[in-house]
Amino acid sequence: LLNRFSHTFITGVSRDACLNCFKLLAEKGVAEAQYEAGYLYEHYSADKSNALYWYQVACDNGNKDAMFTMAEYYLEEQKDRRNAVRWFSKAAALGHIKARVHLTKLFYDYYHDVDKAYDNAVLALDAIEMDDGADVGYLNFILGNISYFYKKGENYLEKAMDYYKIAI
């Protein structure tokens, strides 16, 4: 019921009715409902502070999608990469592949931390399913580039080249 329910409204049920249902469950501590309430407030309400509130509550209850959303908020709205990395890292630790992809991009593009970029890319690639929608091509591109100048060891370099060959 909760899985993406708020994104595909049942015919004849208003957004307000959906939001009220999610809020009831959210107030009872259901993390998925907290996330969905945040989503509804973010996308269908003028009051975005309620969205942040419910996303934060969902984060506090271990919802990886809420953590990913908070990371995007910090990165895009607040221009706060430190907090974005913190939330992406928490979501990635819970198995959120797109959070791992964002960490790879941040460490590679902004921090120029090759070790962390490589490690996150490898972890993401190991977990990706091809229909997940994650940016596999970008990860492979990063691994390919890293493999040209990274000198940590032969096994490490071999794995990078294996992933690079998959991309081409």
C-alpha positions as CSV (number, residue, x, y, z in Angstrom):
1,L,0.0,0.0,0.0
2,L,2.7,2.5,0.9
3,N,5.1,1.7,-1.9
4,R,4.8,4.7,-4.2
5,F,1.1,4.9,-3.4
6,S,1.3,8.7,-3.0
7,H,2.7,9.0,-6.5
8,T,-0.2,7.2,-8.1
9,F,-3.4,8.3,-6.7
10,I,-6.4,6.0,-6.7
11,T,-9.2,7.3,-8.9
12,G,-11.6,9.4,-6.9
13,V,-9.3,9.9,-3.9
14,S,-8.0,13.4,-3.5
15,R,-4.5,14.3,-2.6
16,D,-5.7,15.7,0.7
17,A,-7.3,12.4,1.6
18,C,-4.1,10.6,0.7
19,L,-2.1,13.0,2.7
20,N,-4.4,12.6,5.7
21,C,-4.0,8.8,5.5
22,F,-0.2,9.1,5.4
23,K,-0.2,11.6,8.2
24,L,-2.2,9.2,10.4
25,L,0.3,6.4,9.7
26,A,3.3,8.8,10.0
27,E,2.2,10.0,13.4
28,K,2.1,6.3,14.5
29,G,5.8,6.0,13.5
30,V,5.6,4.3,10.1
31,A,8.8,5.6,8.4
32,E,7.5,4.9,4.8
33,A,4.4,6.9,5.6
34,Q,6.5,9.7,7.0
35,Y,8.5,9.7,3.7
36,E,5.3,9.7,1.6
37,A,3.8,12.6,3.7
38,G,7.0,14.5,3.0
39,Y,6.8,13.8,-0.7
40,L,3.2,15.0,-0.9
41,Y,4.0,18.2,1.0
42,E,7.0,18.8,-1.2
43,H,5.2,18.3,-4.5
44,Y,1.6,19.3,-3.9
45,S,1.7,21.9,-1.1
46,A,2.8,25.5,-0.9
47,D,4.2,24.9,2.6
48,K,7.5,23.1,2.0
49,S,8.5,23.3,5.7
50,N,6.1,20.4,6.4
51,A,7.9,18.4,3.7
52,L,11.3,18.9,5.4
53,Y,9.8,18.0,8.8
54,W,8.4,14.7,7.6
55,Y,11.5,13.8,5.7
56,Q,13.6,14.5,8.8
57,V,11.3,12.3,10.9
58,A,11.5,9.6,8.3
59,C,15.3,9.9,8.3
60,D,15.3,9.6,12.1
61,N,13.4,6.3,11.7
62,G,15.9,4.9,9.1
63,N,14.1,5.6,5.8
64,K,16.8,5.5,3.1
65,D,14.7,7.3,0.5
66,A,14.1,10.2,2.9
67,M,17.9,10.3,3.6
68,F,18.5,10.5,-0.1
69,T,15.9,13.3,-0.5
70,M,17.5,15.2,2.4
71,A,20.9,14.9,0.8
72,E,19.5,16.3,-2.5
73,Y,17.9,19.1,-0.6
74,Y,21.3,20.0,1.0
75,L,23.2,19.7,-2.3
76,E,20.7,21.5,-4.6
77,E,18.8,24.0,-2.3
78,Q,21.3,24.8,0.4
79,K,24.5,24.3,-1.6
80,D,25.9,22.4,1.5
81,R,28.0,19.6,0.2
82,R,29.2,18.5,3.7
83,N,25.6,17.8,4.8
84,A,24.8,16.3,1.4
85,V,27.7,13.8,1.8
86,R,26.5,13.0,5.3
87,W,23.0,12.1,4.2
88,F,24.1,10.4,1.0
89,S,26.5,8.3,3.1
90,K,23.7,7.3,5.5
91,A,21.4,6.3,2.6
92,A,24.2,4.4,0.8
93,A,25.0,2.5,4.0
94,L,21.4,1.3,3.9
95,G,21.7,0.1,0.3
96,H,20.5,3.2,-1.6
97,I,22.4,2.8,-4.9
98,K,21.6,6.2,-6.3
99,A,23.0,7.7,-3.1
100,R,26.2,5.7,-3.7
101,V,26.3,7.2,-7.3
102,H,25.9,10.7,-6.0
103,L,28.8,10.1,-3.5
104,T,30.9,8.9,-6.3
105,K,30.2,12.1,-8.3
106,L,30.8,14.3,-5.3
107,F,34.1,12.7,-4.3
108,Y,35.3,12.7,-7.9
109,D,34.1,16.0,-9.2
110,Y,34.1,18.3,-6.1
111,Y,36.6,16.8,-3.6
112,H,38.9,15.2,-6.1
113,D,39.2,12.3,-3.6
114,V,40.1,9.4,-5.9
115,D,40.1,6.8,-3.2
116,K,36.6,7.5,-2.0
117,A,35.2,8.0,-5.5
118,Y,36.6,4.6,-6.6
119,D,35.4,2.8,-3.5
120,N,31.9,4.2,-3.9
121,A,31.8,3.5,-7.6
122,V,32.8,-0.1,-7.0
123,L,30.3,-0.6,-4.2
124,A,27.6,0.9,-6.4
125,L,28.5,-1.2,-9.4
126,D,28.6,-4.4,-7.3
127,A,25.0,-3.7,-6.2
128,I,23.4,-2.3,-9.4
129,E,20.7,-4.2,-11.2
130,M,20.5,-3.0,-14.8
131,D,16.9,-1.9,-14.5
132,D,17.5,0.2,-11.4
133,G,17.9,3.4,-13.4
134,A,21.2,4.2,-11.8
135,D,23.8,6.0,-13.9
136,V,25.9,2.9,-14.8
137,G,27.7,4.6,-17.7
138,Y,28.9,7.5,-15.5
139,L,30.2,5.1,-12.9
140,N,32.1,3.1,-15.5
141,F,33.5,6.3,-17.0
142,I,34.8,7.3,-13.6
143,L,36.3,3.9,-13.0
144,G,38.0,4.0,-16.4
145,N,39.5,7.4,-15.8
146,I,40.6,6.5,-12.3
147,S,42.3,3.4,-13.6
148,Y,44.6,5.4,-15.8
149,F,46.2,7.4,-13.0
150,Y,45.5,5.4,-9.9
151,K,48.5,3.4,-8.6
152,K,47.2,1.6,-5.5
153,G,48.0,-1.8,-6.7
154,E,47.7,-4.3,-9.6
155,N,44.5,-6.0,-8.3
156,Y,42.8,-2.7,-7.8
157,L,43.8,-1.5,-11.2
158,E,42.6,-4.8,-12.8
159,K,39.1,-4.4,-11.2
160,A,38.9,-0.9,-12.5
161,M,39.7,-2.1,-16.0
162,D,37.2,-4.9,-15.8
163,Y,34.4,-2.4,-15.0
164,Y,35.7,-0.1,-17.7
165,K,35.5,-2.9,-20.3
166,I,31.8,-3.5,-19.3
167,A,31.1,0.2,-20.1
168,I,32.5,0.0,-23.6
